[in-house]
Each structure stands twice: as structure tokens, then as C-alpha cells.
Amino acid sequence: MAEVEGYREGSSTNQLCERYDLSKGGLLKILREHGVQMRNQPMTEDEIDWAVRLYTGGQ
């Protein structure tokens, strides 16, 4: 599958979701079904900003 090969070649899950019009959950399911070992992906700048807002807001 193109999604699996793309991930193995280094594309991020976000890039693959956009390229193949998949939800994150749908893509992860495909990767799991094909025995793909997931890479550790650090948070994006937007995700860090969001986490900081939640933390400073008391959550």
C-alpha cells in the first residue's frame, strides 16, 4: 500500500493523511494492520502552544 511505503520512506502521518485523504485513526489502523513499527514523533509547535495554553489554564 502506498500509505505504508510512504511512512516507511519517512513521510509523517500528517502528510500521509493529507495526501491520501485519511483520518489519523484510519491511517494508524492501516499501518498497524501491516505491522509497521511507529516512529516517535515529537509535538509540533502548534501542539506545544496548545499544551501550554491548557496547562496555564489549569488543565
CHARMM internal coordinates of N, CA and C (Angstrom, degrees):
IC EDIT
DIST 1 N 1 CA 1.4531
DIST 1 CA 1 C 1.5262
ANGL 1 N 1 CA 1 C 109.23
DIST 1 C 2 N 1.3005
ANGL 1 CA 1 C 2 N 115.37
DIHE 1 N 1 CA 1 C 2 N 142.33
DIST 2 N 2 CA 1.4607
ANGL 1 C 2 N 2 CA 121.48
DIHE 1 CA 1 C 2 N 2 CA -177.46
DIST 2 CA 2 C 1.5272
ANGL 2 N 2 CA 2 C 111.93
DIHE 1 C 2 N 2 CA 2 C -62.42
DIST 2 C 3 N 1.3422
ANGL 2 CA 2 C 3 N 116.80
DIHE 2 N 2 CA 2 C 3 N -36.31
DIST 3 N 3 CA 1.4618
ANGL 2 C 3 N 3 CA 120.49
DIHE 2 CA 2 C 3 N 3 CA -179.67
DIST 3 CA 3 C 1.5279
ANGL 3 N 3 CA 3 C 110.68
DIHE 2 C 3 N 3 CA 3 C -62.87
DIST 3 C 4 N 1.3242
ANGL 3 CA 3 C 4 N 115.71
DIHE 3 N 3 CA 3 C 4 N -43.25
DIST 4 N 4 CA 1.4656
ANGL 3 C 4 N 4 CA 121.53
DIHE 3 CA 3 C 4 N 4 CA -178.85
DIST 4 CA 4 C 1.5226
ANGL 4 N 4 CA 4 C 109.72
DIHE 3 C 4 N 4 CA 4 C -65.05
DIST 4 C 5 N 1.3162
ANGL 4 CA 4 C 5 N 116.79
DIHE 4 N 4 CA 4 C 5 N -47.40
DIST 5 N 5 CA 1.4607
ANGL 4 C 5 N 5 CA 120.51
DIHE 4 CA 4 C 5 N 5 CA 179.80
DIST 5 CA 5 C 1.5259
ANGL 5 N 5 CA 5 C 110.84
DIHE 4 C 5 N 5 CA 5 C -62.62
DIST 5 C 6 N 1.3173
ANGL 5 CA 5 C 6 N 116.88
DIHE 5 N 5 CA 5 C 6 N -41.07
DIST 6 N 6 CA 1.4544
ANGL 5 C 6 N 6 CA 120.29
DIHE 5 CA 5 C 6 N 6 CA 178.62
DIST 6 CA 6 C 1.5134
ANGL 6 N 6 CA 6 C 111.64
DIHE 5 C 6 N 6 CA 6 C -60.18
DIST 6 C 7 N 1.3327
ANGL 6 CA 6 C 7 N 116.46
DIHE 6 N 6 CA 6 C 7 N -42.97
DIST 7 N 7 CA 1.4608
ANGL 6 C 7 N 7 CA 119.93
DIHE 6 CA 6 C 7 N 7 CA 179.03
DIST 7 CA 7 C 1.5270
ANGL 7 N 7 CA 7 C 110.67
DIHE 6 C 7 N 7 CA 7 C -65.75
DIST 7 C 8 N 1.3043
ANGL 7 CA 7 C 8 N 116.07
DIHE 7 N 7 CA 7 C 8 N -43.66
DIST 8 N 8 CA 1.4695
ANGL 7 C 8 N 8 CA 119.92
DIHE 7 CA 7 C 8 N 8 CA 179.49
DIST 8 CA 8 C 1.5273
ANGL 8 N 8 CA 8 C 111.82
DIHE 7 C 8 N 8 CA 8 C -63.76
DIST 8 C 9 N 1.3223
ANGL 8 CA 8 C 9 N 116.77
DIHE 8 N 8 CA 8 C 9 N -27.74
DIST 9 N 9 CA 1.4672
ANGL 8 C 9 N 9 CA 120.90
DIHE 8 CA 8 C 9 N 9 CA 179.67
DIST 9 CA 9 C 1.5270
ANGL 9 N 9 CA 9 C 112.37
DIHE 8 C 9 N 9 CA 9 C -85.61
DIST 9 C 10 N 1.3360
ANGL 9 CA 9 C 10 N 117.37
DIHE 9 N 9 CA 9 C 10 N -2.17
DIST 10 N 10 CA 1.4526
ANGL 9 C 10 N 10 CA 119.95
DIHE 9 CA 9 C 10 N 10 CA 173.57
DIST 10 CA 10 C 1.5143
ANGL 10 N 10 CA 10 C 117.25
DIHE 9 C 10 N 10 CA 10 C 114.07
DIST 10 C 11 N 1.3201
ANGL 10 CA 10 C 11 N 118.52
DIHE 10 N 10 CA 10 C 11 N -3.51
DIST 11 N 11 CA 1.4621
ANGL 10 C 11 N 11 CA 119.60
DIHE 10 CA 10 C 11 N 11 CA 177.94
DIST 11 CA 11 C 1.5244
ANGL 11 N 11 CA 11 C 109.24
DIHE 10 C 11 N 11 CA 11 C -66.72
DIST 11 C 12 N 1.3213
ANGL 11 CA 11 C 12 N 116.18
DIHE 11 N 11 CA 11 C 12 N 146.49
DIST 12 N 12 CA 1.4618
ANGL 11 C 12 N 12 CA 120.39
DIHE 11 CA 11 C 12 N 12 CA 178.07
DIST 12 CA 12 C 1.5283
ANGL 12 N 12 CA 12 C 109.23
DIHE 11 C 12 N 12 CA 12 C -78.68
DIST 12 C 13 N 1.3190
ANGL 12 CA 12 C 13 N 115.11
DIHE 12 N 12 CA 12 C 13 N 161.69
DIST 13 N 13 CA 1.4632
ANGL 12 C 13 N 13 CA 118.76
DIHE 12 CA 12 C 13 N 13 CA 177.71
DIST 13 CA 13 C 1.5264
ANGL 13 N 13 CA 13 C 110.25
DIHE 12 C 13 N 13 CA 13 C -63.85
DIST 13 C 14 N 1.3261
ANGL 13 CA 13 C 14 N 117.67
DIHE 13 N 13 CA 13 C 14 N -36.62
DIST 14 N 14 CA 1.4652
ANGL 13 C 14 N 14 CA 119.73
DIHE 13 CA 13 C 14 N 14 CA 178.46
DIST 14 CA 14 C 1.5269
ANGL 14 N 14 CA 14 C 111.11
DIHE 13 C 14 N 14 CA 14 C -63.58
DIST 14 C 15 N 1.3204
ANGL 14 CA 14 C 15 N 117.02
DIHE 14 N 14 CA 14 C 15 N -42.40
DIST 15 N 15 CA 1.4657
ANGL 14 C 15 N 15 CA 120.38
DIHE 14 CA 14 C 15 N 15 CA 177.90
DIST 15 CA 15 C 1.5230
ANGL 15 N 15 CA 15 C 110.62
DIHE 14 C 15 N 15 CA 15 C -61.37
DIST 15 C 16 N 1.3293
ANGL 15 CA 15 C 16 N 116.38
DIHE 15 N 15 CA 15 C 16 N -43.25
DIST 16 N 16 CA 1.4651
ANGL 15 C 16 N 16 CA 120.06
DIHE 15 CA 15 C 16 N 16 CA -178.47
DIST 16 CA 16 C 1.5261
ANGL 16 N 16 CA 16 C 111.83
DIHE 15 C 16 N 16 CA 16 C -68.59
DIST 16 C 17 N 1.3203
ANGL 16 CA 16 C 17 N 117.10
DIHE 16 N 16 CA 16 C 17 N -37.48
DIST 17 N 17 CA 1.4675
ANGL 16 C 17 N 17 CA 119.95
DIHE 16 CA 16 C 17 N 17 CA 177.15
DIST 17 CA 17 C 1.5210
ANGL 17 N 17 CA 17 C 110.28
DIHE 16 C 17 N 17 CA 17 C -60.21
DIST 17 C 18 N 1.3240
ANGL 17 CA 17 C 18 N 116.34
DIHE 17 N 17 CA 17 C 18 N -44.50
DIST 18 N 18 CA 1.4654
ANGL 17 C 18 N 18 CA 120.05
DIHE 17 CA 17 C 18 N 18 CA 178.75
DIST 18 CA 18 C 1.5257
ANGL 18 N 18 CA 18 C 111.40
DIHE 17 C 18 N 18 CA 18 C -66.26
DIST 18 C 19 N 1.3320
ANGL 18 CA 18 C 19 N 116.45
DIHE 18 N 18 CA 18 C 19 N -45.77
DIST 19 N 19 CA 1.4675
ANGL 18 C 19 N 19 CA 121.11
DIHE 18 CA 18 C 19 N 19 CA -176.11
DIST 19 CA 19 C 1.5243
ANGL 19 N 19 CA 19 C 111.98
DIHE 18 C 19 N 19 CA 19 C -62.56
DIST 19 C 20 N 1.3391
ANGL 19 CA 19 C 20 N 116.91
DIHE 19 N 19 CA 19 C 20 N -39.87
DIST 20 N 20 CA 1.4640
ANGL 19 C 20 N 20 CA 120.30
DIHE 19 CA 19 C 20 N 20 CA -174.42
DIST 20 CA 20 C 1.5241
ANGL 20 N 20 CA 20 C 113.06
DIHE 19 C 20 N 20 CA 20 C -108.24
DIST 20 C 21 N 1.3321
ANGL 20 CA 20 C 21 N 116.83
DIHE 20 N 20 CA 20 C 21 N 11.01
DIST 21 N 21 CA 1.4685
ANGL 20 C 21 N 21 CA 122.37
DIHE 20 CA 20 C 21 N 21 CA 177.65
DIST 21 CA 21 C 1.5315
ANGL 21 N 21 CA 21 C 111.33
DIHE 20 C 21 N 21 CA 21 C 52.64
DIST 21 C 22 N 1.3354
ANGL 21 CA 21 C 22 N 115.31
DIHE 21 N 21 CA 21 C 22 N 52.63
DIST 22 N 22 CA 1.4587
ANGL 21 C 22 N 22 CA 122.23
DIHE 21 CA 21 C 22 N 22 CA 179.99
DIST 22 CA 22 C 1.5165
ANGL 22 N 22 CA 22 C 110.30
DIHE 21 C 22 N 22 CA 22 C -117.14
DIST 22 C 23 N 1.3262
ANGL 22 CA 22 C 23 N 115.62
DIHE 22 N 22 CA 22 C 23 N 151.93
DIST 23 N 23 CA 1.4581
ANGL 22 C 23 N 23 CA 118.99
DIHE 22 CA 22 C 23 N 23 CA 170.26
DIST 23 CA 23 C 1.5199
ANGL 23 N 23 CA 23 C 108.01
DIHE 22 C 23 N 23 CA 23 C -75.78
DIST 23 C 24 N 1.3141
ANGL 23 CA 23 C 24 N 116.78
DIHE 23 N 23 CA 23 C 24 N 160.87
DIST 24 N 24 CA 1.4681
ANGL 23 C 24 N 24 CA 120.49
DIHE 23 CA 23 C 24 N 24 CA 179.14
DIST 24 CA 24 C 1.5330
ANGL 24 N 24 CA 24 C 109.13
DIHE 23 C 24 N 24 CA 24 C -61.25
DIST 24 C 25 N 1.3210
ANGL 24 CA 24 C 25 N 116.96
DIHE 24 N 24 CA 24 C 25 N -44.11
DIST 25 N 25 CA 1.4635
ANGL 24 C 25 N 25 CA 120.62
DIHE 24 CA 24 C 25 N 25 CA 179.19
DIST 25 CA 25 C 1.5186
ANGL 25 N 25 CA 25 C 112.56
DIHE 24 C 25 N 25 CA 25 C -61.86
DIST 25 C 26 N 1.3284
ANGL 25 CA 25 C 26 N 116.14
DIHE 25 N 25 CA 25 C 26 N -39.64
DIST 26 N 26 CA 1.4583
ANGL 25 C 26 N 26 CA 120.29
DIHE 25 CA 25 C 26 N 26 CA 178.79
DIST 26 CA 26 C 1.5153
ANGL 26 N 26 CA 26 C 112.51
DIHE 25 C 26 N 26 CA 26 C -64.76
DIST 26 C 27 N 1.3215
ANGL 26 CA 26 C 27 N 115.38
DIHE 26 N 26 CA 26 C 27 N -42.33
DIST 27 N 27 CA 1.4628
ANGL 26 C 27 N 27 CA 119.67
DIHE 26 CA 26 C 27 N 27 CA 178.38
DIST 27 CA 27 C 1.5224
ANGL 27 N 27 CA 27 C 110.63
DIHE 26 C 27 N 27 CA 27 C -65.59
DIST 27 C 28 N 1.3270
ANGL 27 CA 27 C 28 N 117.31
DIHE 27 N 27 CA 27 C 28 N -45.00
DIST 28 N 28 CA 1.4634
ANGL 27 C 28 N 28 CA 120.34
DIHE 27 CA 27 C 28 N 28 CA -179.65
DIST 28 CA 28 C 1.5251
ANGL 28 N 28 CA 28 C 111.21
DIHE 27 C 28 N 28 CA 28 C -61.50
DIST 28 C 29 N 1.3157
ANGL 28 CA 28 C 29 N 116.54
DIHE 28 N 28 CA 28 C 29 N -36.20
DIST 29 N 29 CA 1.4647
ANGL 28 C 29 N 29 CA 120.46
DIHE 28 CA 28 C 29 N 29 CA 177.16
DIST 29 CA 29 C 1.5314
ANGL 29 N 29 CA 29 C 110.46
DIHE 28 C 29 N 29 CA 29 C -63.23
DIST 29 C 30 N 1.3135
ANGL 29 CA 29 C 30 N 116.98
DIHE 29 N 29 CA 29 C 30 N -44.57
DIST 30 N 30 CA 1.4664
ANGL 29 C 30 N 30 CA 121.38
DIHE 29 CA 29 C 30 N 30 CA 178.43
DIST 30 CA 30 C 1.5239
ANGL 30 N 30 CA 30 C 110.20
DIHE 29 C 30 N 30 CA 30 C -60.02
DIST 30 C 31 N 1.3235
ANGL 30 CA 30 C 31 N 116.04
DIHE 30 N 30 CA 30 C 31 N -46.72
DIST 31 N 31 CA 1.4630
ANGL 30 C 31 N 31 CA 119.95
DIHE 30 CA 30 C 31 N 31 CA -178.77
DIST 31 CA 31 C 1.5259
ANGL 31 N 31 CA 31 C 111.03
DIHE 30 C 31 N 31 CA 31 C -62.85
DIST 31 C 32 N 1.3339
ANGL 31 CA 31 C 32 N 117.45
DIHE 31 N 31 CA 31 C 32 N -43.36
DIST 32 N 32 CA 1.4770
ANGL 31 C 32 N 32 CA 120.82
DIHE 31 CA 31 C 32 N 32 CA 178.06
DIST 32 CA 32 C 1.5216
ANGL 32 N 32 CA 32 C 111.09
DIHE 31 C 32 N 32 CA 32 C -61.71
DIST 32 C 33 N 1.3288
ANGL 32 CA 32 C 33 N 116.60
DIHE 32 N 32 CA 32 C 33 N -44.21
DIST 33 N 33 CA 1.4641
ANGL 32 C 33 N 33 CA 120.93
DIHE 32 CA 32 C 33 N 33 CA -178.82
DIST 33 CA 33 C 1.5256
ANGL 33 N 33 CA 33 C 112.01
DIHE 32 C 33 N 33 CA 33 C -61.51
DIST 33 C 34 N 1.3265
ANGL 33 CA 33 C 34 N 117.33
DIHE 33 N 33 CA 33 C 34 N -24.84
DIST 34 N 34 CA 1.4639
ANGL 33 C 34 N 34 CA 121.67
DIHE 33 CA 33 C 34 N 34 CA 179.65
DIST 34 CA 34 C 1.5284
ANGL 34 N 34 CA 34 C 112.08
DIHE 33 C 34 N 34 CA 34 C -100.35
DIST 34 C 35 N 1.3283
ANGL 34 CA 34 C 35 N 116.04
DIHE 34 N 34 CA 34 C 35 N 11.98
DIST 35 N 35 CA 1.4606
ANGL 34 C 35 N 35 CA 120.86
DIHE 34 CA 34 C 35 N 35 CA 174.55
DIST 35 CA 35 C 1.5113
ANGL 35 N 35 CA 35 C 114.83
DIHE 34 C 35 N 35 CA 35 C 67.40
DIST 35 C 36 N 1.3155
ANGL 35 CA 35 C 36 N 116.77
DIHE 35 N 35 CA 35 C 36 N 26.86
DIST 36 N 36 CA 1.4576
ANGL 35 C 36 N 36 CA 120.68
DIHE 35 CA 35 C 36 N 36 CA -178.71
DIST 36 CA 36 C 1.5261
ANGL 36 N 36 CA 36 C 109.52
DIHE 35 C 36 N 36 CA 36 C -78.50
DIST 36 C 37 N 1.3231
ANGL 36 CA 36 C 37 N 116.19
DIHE 36 N 36 CA 36 C 37 N 130.21
DIST 37 N 37 CA 1.4568
ANGL 36 C 37 N 37 CA 120.87
DIHE 36 CA 36 C 37 N 37 CA 176.14
DIST 37 CA 37 C 1.5203
ANGL 37 N 37 CA 37 C 107.86
DIHE 36 C 37 N 37 CA 37 C -81.00
DIST 37 C 38 N 1.3205
ANGL 37 CA 37 C 38 N 115.70
DIHE 37 N 37 CA 37 C 38 N 127.15
DIST 38 N 38 CA 1.4531
ANGL 37 C 38 N 38 CA 121.02
DIHE 37 CA 37 C 38 N 38 CA -176.47
DIST 38 CA 38 C 1.5277
ANGL 38 N 38 CA 38 C 110.78
DIHE 37 C 38 N 38 CA 38 C -77.20
DIST 38 C 39 N 1.3334
ANGL 38 CA 38 C 39 N 115.12
DIHE 38 N 38 CA 38 C 39 N 142.57
DIST 39 N 39 CA 1.4553
ANGL 38 C 39 N 39 CA 121.62
DIHE 38 CA 38 C 39 N 39 CA 174.94
DIST 39 CA 39 C 1.5229
ANGL 39 N 39 CA 39 C 108.43
DIHE 38 C 39 N 39 CA 39 C -86.01
DIST 39 C 40 N 1.3224
ANGL 39 CA 39 C 40 N 115.49
DIHE 39 N 39 CA 39 C 40 N 152.72
DIST 40 N 40 CA 1.4553
ANGL 39 C 40 N 40 CA 120.08
DIHE 39 CA 39 C 40 N 40 CA 173.08
DIST 40 CA 40 C 1.5110
ANGL 40 N 40 CA 40 C 107.75
DIHE 39 C 40 N 40 CA 40 C -78.40
DIST 40 C 41 N 1.3272
ANGL 40 CA 40 C 41 N 116.09
DIHE 40 N 40 CA 40 C 41 N 118.68
DIST 41 N 41 CA 1.4504
ANGL 40 C 41 N 41 CA 119.99
DIHE 40 CA 40 C 41 N 41 CA -177.44
DIST 41 CA 41 C 1.5218
ANGL 41 N 41 CA 41 C 109.09
DIHE 40 C 41 N 41 CA 41 C -112.81
DIST 41 C 42 N 1.3292
ANGL 41 CA 41 C 42 N 116.85
DIHE 41 N 41 CA 41 C 42 N 118.23
DIST 42 N 42 CA 1.4613
ANGL 41 C 42 N 42 CA 119.88
DIHE 41 CA 41 C 42 N 42 CA -179.59
DIST 42 CA 42 C 1.5231
ANGL 42 N 42 CA 42 C 111.13
DIHE 41 C 42 N 42 CA 42 C -66.51
DIST 42 C 43 N 1.3135
ANGL 42 CA 42 C 43 N 114.51
DIHE 42 N 42 CA 42 C 43 N 161.57
DIST 43 N 43 CA 1.4584
ANGL 42 C 43 N 43 CA 120.11
DIHE 42 CA 42 C 43 N 43 CA 178.19
DIST 43 CA 43 C 1.5236
ANGL 43 N 43 CA 43 C 110.56
DIHE 42 C 43 N 43 CA 43 C -65.94
DIST 43 C 44 N 1.3247
ANGL 43 CA 43 C 44 N 115.65
DIHE 43 N 43 CA 43 C 44 N 146.41
DIST 44 N 44 CA 1.4627
ANGL 43 C 44 N 44 CA 121.01
DIHE 43 CA 43 C 44 N 44 CA 174.93
DIST 44 CA 44 C 1.5301
ANGL 44 N 44 CA 44 C 108.69
DIHE 43 C 44 N 44 CA 44 C -78.11
DIST 44 C 45 N 1.3251
ANGL 44 CA 44 C 45 N 116.46
DIHE 44 N 44 CA 44 C 45 N 167.43
DIST 45 N 45 CA 1.4691
ANGL 44 C 45 N 45 CA 120.34
DIHE 44 CA 44 C 45 N 45 CA 177.14
DIST 45 CA 45 C 1.5230
ANGL 45 N 45 CA 45 C 110.91
DIHE 44 C 45 N 45 CA 45 C -58.68
DIST 45 C 46 N 1.3269
ANGL 45 CA 45 C 46 N 118.04
DIHE 45 N 45 CA 45 C 46 N -40.71
DIST 46 N 46 CA 1.4721
ANGL 45 C 46 N 46 CA 121.60
DIHE 45 CA 45 C 46 N 46 CA 178.63
DIST 46 CA 46 C 1.5282
ANGL 46 N 46 CA 46 C 110.87
DIHE 45 C 46 N 46 CA 46 C -63.43
DIST 46 C 47 N 1.3267
ANGL 46 CA 46 C 47 N 117.18
DIHE 46 N 46 CA 46 C 47 N -41.69
DIST 47 N 47 CA 1.4605
ANGL 46 C 47 N 47 CA 120.48
DIHE 46 CA 46 C 47 N 47 CA 178.85
DIST 47 CA 47 C 1.5245
ANGL 47 N 47 CA 47 C 111.32
DIHE 46 C 47 N 47 CA 47 C -65.80
DIST 47 C 48 N 1.3216
ANGL 47 CA 47 C 48 N 117.29
DIHE 47 N 47 CA 47 C 48 N -37.85
DIST 48 N 48 CA 1.4637
ANGL 47 C 48 N 48 CA 121.05
DIHE 47 CA 47 C 48 N 48 CA 177.36
DIST 48 CA 48 C 1.5238
ANGL 48 N 48 CA 48 C 109.92
DIHE 47 C 48 N 48 CA 48 C -64.45
DIST 48 C 49 N 1.3236
ANGL 48 CA 48 C 49 N 117.17
DIHE 48 N 48 CA 48 C 49 N -46.37
DIST 49 N 49 CA 1.4629
ANGL 48 C 49 N 49 CA 120.68
DIHE 48 CA 48 C 49 N 49 CA 178.38
DIST 49 CA 49 C 1.5247
ANGL 49 N 49 CA 49 C 111.27
DIHE 48 C 49 N 49 CA 49 C -58.51
DIST 49 C 50 N 1.3094
ANGL 49 CA 49 C 50 N 116.56
DIHE 49 N 49 CA 49 C 50 N -43.05
DIST 50 N 50 CA 1.4647
ANGL 49 C 50 N 50 CA 122.13
DIHE 49 CA 49 C 50 N 50 CA 179.51
DIST 50 CA 50 C 1.5290
ANGL 50 N 50 CA 50 C 110.29
DIHE 49 C 50 N 50 CA 50 C -63.19
DIST 50 C 51 N 1.3368
ANGL 50 CA 50 C 51 N 117.15
DIHE 50 N 50 CA 50 C 51 N -44.13
DIST 51 N 51 CA 1.4659
ANGL 50 C 51 N 51 CA 121.15
DIHE 50 CA 50 C 51 N 51 CA 179.54
DIST 51 CA 51 C 1.5253
ANGL 51 N 51 CA 51 C 110.74
DIHE 50 C 51 N 51 CA 51 C -63.76
DIST 51 C 52 N 1.3190
ANGL 51 CA 51 C 52 N 117.24
DIHE 51 N 51 CA 51 C 52 N -39.49
DIST 52 N 52 CA 1.4658
ANGL 51 C 52 N 52 CA 120.81
DIHE 51 CA 51 C 52 N 52 CA 178.05
DIST 52 CA 52 C 1.5244
ANGL 52 N 52 CA 52 C 110.08
DIHE 51 C 52 N 52 CA 52 C -63.71
DIST 52 C 53 N 1.3234
ANGL 52 CA 52 C 53 N 116.89
DIHE 52 N 52 CA 52 C 53 N -43.32
DIST 53 N 53 CA 1.4786
ANGL 52 C 53 N 53 CA 119.90
DIHE 52 CA 52 C 53 N 53 CA 179.13
DIST 53 CA 53 C 1.5271
ANGL 53 N 53 CA 53 C 110.33
DIHE 52 C 53 N 53 CA 53 C -61.59
DIST 53 C 54 N 1.3278
ANGL 53 CA 53 C 54 N 117.10
DIHE 53 N 53 CA 53 C 54 N -42.47
DIST 54 N 54 CA 1.4648
ANGL 53 C 54 N 54 CA 119.84
DIHE 53 CA 53 C 54 N 54 CA 178.71
DIST 54 CA 54 C 1.5269
ANGL 54 N 54 CA 54 C 110.61
DIHE 53 C 54 N 54 CA 54 C -63.41
DIST 54 C 55 N 1.3327
ANGL 54 CA 54 C 55 N 116.52
DIHE 54 N 54 CA 54 C 55 N -44.71
DIST 55 N 55 CA 1.4524
ANGL 54 C 55 N 55 CA 121.45
DIHE 54 CA 54 C 55 N 55 CA -177.49
DIST 55 CA 55 C 1.5316
ANGL 55 N 55 CA 55 C 110.94
DIHE 54 C 55 N 55 CA 55 C -64.29
DIST 55 C 56 N 1.3208
ANGL 55 CA 55 C 56 N 116.97
DIHE 55 N 55 CA 55 C 56 N -47.80
DIST 56 N 56 CA 1.4642
ANGL 55 C 56 N 56 CA 119.70
DIHE 55 CA 55 C 56 N 56 CA -178.57
DIST 56 CA 56 C 1.5211
ANGL 56 N 56 CA 56 C 111.46
DIHE 55 C 56 N 56 CA 56 C -70.18
DIST 56 C 57 N 1.3283
ANGL 56 CA 56 C 57 N 116.31
DIHE 56 N 56 CA 56 C 57 N -20.26
DIST 57 N 57 CA 1.4650
ANGL 56 C 57 N 57 CA 120.91
DIHE 56 CA 56 C 57 N 57 CA 176.53
DIST 57 CA 57 C 1.5233
ANGL 57 N 57 CA 57 C 112.65
DIHE 56 C 57 N 57 CA 57 C -84.76
DIST 57 C 58 N 1.3116
ANGL 57 CA 57 C 58 N 116.82
DIHE 57 N 57 CA 57 C 58 N 0.96
DIST 58 N 58 CA 1.4657
ANGL 57 C 58 N 58 CA 120.33
DIHE 57 CA 57 C 58 N 58 CA 176.26
DIST 58 CA 58 C 1.5154
ANGL 58 N 58 CA 58 C 115.36
DIHE 57 C 58 N 58 CA 58 C 95.61
DIST 58 C 59 N 1.2961
ANGL 58 CA 58 C 59 N 117.54
DIHE 58 N 58 CA 58 C 59 N 7.24
DIST 59 N 59 CA 1.4647
ANGL 58 C 59 N 59 CA 119.25
DIHE 58 CA 58 C 59 N 59 CA -179.35
DIST 59 CA 59 C 1.4744
ANGL 59 N 59 CA 59 C 109.10
DIHE 58 C 59 N 59 CA 59 C -96.16
END
COOR INIT
IC SEED 1 N 1 CA 1 C
IC BUILD
